[in-house]
Amino acid sequence: MTDQAVDADGARLSAQDPARSQFLGRTRELKELRADIERAGLDTIAGRKAPRARVLLIAGRPGSGRTALAEELVRQVADRYEDGVLRARLGEPDGTPVPVERAARDLLTALDVPAPAGAAEDDLTAALREALADRRTLLLLDDAVGAEQVDALLPDTPECLVVAVSGGPLTGIADVRPCTLGGLDTKSAVELLSRHTGSVRITVDPRAAETLAEECQGQPAALMLAGGWLATRPKAAVSDLAKQLHAEDGEGTALSRVFRLVHASLPGPAARILRLLALAPAGLVDPHTASALAGTSVDGARTTLDHFVALGLLHAVDSPLPQYEVPGCLQPLLRALAESQERPAELQLARARMLERTVRLLQSCRAITETDSPEAREKLLGMPPDLRFPSPRAAAEWLTLRKPALLAAARCAVADGGLDTLARRLMSQLVRAMVAHFGTRAAAPDLYGIHRLVLDVAERRELPRERAAALLNLADLDARTGRTTEALARYRAALDAGREANDPYATGRAMESVGGAHLELADYDRAADWFGRALAQRLARGERVDAARLYGRIAAAHTFAGRYGEALRNWRAAAAGHRKNGDVAAHARALSEIARVQEYAGRPEESMRTCLEAVEWARRAEDVRLQAALQLRIADTLERLGDPAAGALHRGTAERLLGEELQEPETQADPEPEQVDPPEHDANACEIRSASAED
């Protein structure tokens, strides 16, 4: 991977280009940090083998260049770590810690190590340590809020190195090597200014440049803002800016003083856009986000964002699509400005506009994949051109690149609590778009988090119908990852919520799912009982297709329990139901299951006759693999009855049906669709049944 290989939620694995560096100053700090890598640790001095990776700490205030120093150190030593560099951010833009579970999952994703949806924090961190056990990797953990975050992610091998960036000490981590940052030296600070202003203005008045660097206290972020301000004003003297900053001496930090000056110099509309960027989820901005927040055109918003980049107020993200990042050191300043100069109602309206725009973009992102749907095409054509995607590939690329911001928007909307309707619509469209482009299996970890957010809103708003849907979705994902006991508890809770909401769909699906969980746990009596309850509801509502399937699930439970008589009775009911419904393929599969149970019951002649009947129905259904499986079963039966010649004929028929695909007879078993979870569970694993009908 290259340093541009960024995973969807922020962790990345990279091998930086050593030739590419524009870093200034910090020579002493870099020398000490590199020496700390080589220095013997306390365990080594005591004669013990180091049990974990060495931790280097770069501590400093936001805007001190702590992340830039960490990146430079990583660039210089990355060639020592042949398995690459892992990066993860451990702090949210508002300063709250990123959950260890999310950080560990991001790092595992960067390593291409699968992590089950909904896995606990301990399981994920254990999987991360196991994945790093045989690797020589460098971890850069940026914006660490507390020692417990870093400690949970430390590899259990001294071959790895961890570089942590934090605002203060990480008390509790053994043998940590701290490096505390102050300002840049004067020469480096002036050179940083000259990169923005050009060398002429610095050369003609070097004393003024040094004074300005002192006013900025050598802080790189303040110097970059000052340089950007001067760069957009070619006729302004460096000394004038230094005097203005000196006049505000004592009012806040150097960074806040420069920031206030830059903000005050902006035109009114641009200043308002800047303030509203405090609402951008995860500090990630694109032209649509800025346009929706401020109520301006998309093109105008992009022009303003590019101007902010020139001023040093935003960082352009290296991406195929225009994306920008608000520097973390400016986040608290932006929030303070927004809260002081914008009315709360205006902020809430801006947030609502942003969420509504995001919902519509997600609708367009999903609709572009539904090429066979006239309704979807008509809805897509009715959208403004700015909201349309030219192709499904462009939509998938946008969804991939914007996924961190989209997930952050969902989390922020739920945490806000005042826009729950929009939050529910956003999560509904986000789930549908992700399933359409990535598939349920690939998107499962993100879906799990979204369904938990839906459950939070449903419980807060006391919405039993939505609570039932969220619990069912979470339980389905639990069941797929082997957490059957947890899934059973959630299915039961969903049943209670469905009954409270008087929702027959939720109650029926919950009862059937409870039965499926008991079946997975080998509690066949309870499984048959719960399938029977679900069947009674389906029959009462006249849902014949589902009833036929449930007969098969009851029969499967009886088959596993060895009650072949009950199993045959229910399989026959299932076969009759499928035939009555006109489902030829399901009827053929039910007949094949009848033949299987007859064989288990020691009635091979009846089993062979039923197999022959099932072959005919499979032929009508054009199910070649089922025909072949049945022919192989007939061949096995005939051989057991002492007629190998006839058995060979049927085996030859199976070979002709499958051709080169034929393998060992044991691998050609029937797919047994009646013994797995009902097929609609896959489709409904992404449902959020709280959205309005228009969505």
Secondary structure, DSSP 8 states (H G I E B T S, - for coil): --TT-B-TTS-EEE---TT-----S-HHHHHHHHHHHHS--HHHHTT----S-EEEEEE--TTSSHHHHHHHHHHHHGGG-TT-EEEEE-B-TTS-B--HHHHHHHHHHHTT----TT--HHHHHHHHHHHHTT---EEEEEEE--HHHHHHH--S-TTSEEEEEESS--TTSTT-EEEE-----HHHHHHHHHHHH-HHHHHH-HHHHHHHHHHTTT-HHHHHHHHHHHHT-TT--HHHHHHHHHHTTTSS-HHHHHHHHHHHHS-HHHHHHHHHGGGSGGGEE-HHHHHHHHT--HHHHHHHHHHHHHHTSSEE--SSS--EE--GGGHHHHHHHHHHHS-HHHHHHHHHHHHHHHHHHHHHHHHTT-TT-HHHHHHHHTS-GGG--SSHHHHHHHHHHHHHHHHHHHHHHHHH-S-HHHHHHHHHHHHHHHHHHH-HHHHHHHHHHHHHHHHHHHHHHT-HHHHHHHHHHHHHHHHHTT-HHHHHHHHHHHHHHHHHHT-HHHHHHHHHHHHHHHHHTT-HHHHHHHHHHHHHHHHHTT-HHHHHHHHHHHHHHHHHHT-HHHHHHHHHHHHHHHHHHT-HHHHHHHHHHHHHHHHHTT-HHHHHHHHHHHHHHHHHTT-HHHHHHHHHHHHHHHHHTT-HHHHHHHHHHHHHHHGGG---GGGG----GGGSS-THHHHHTT--TTS-TT-
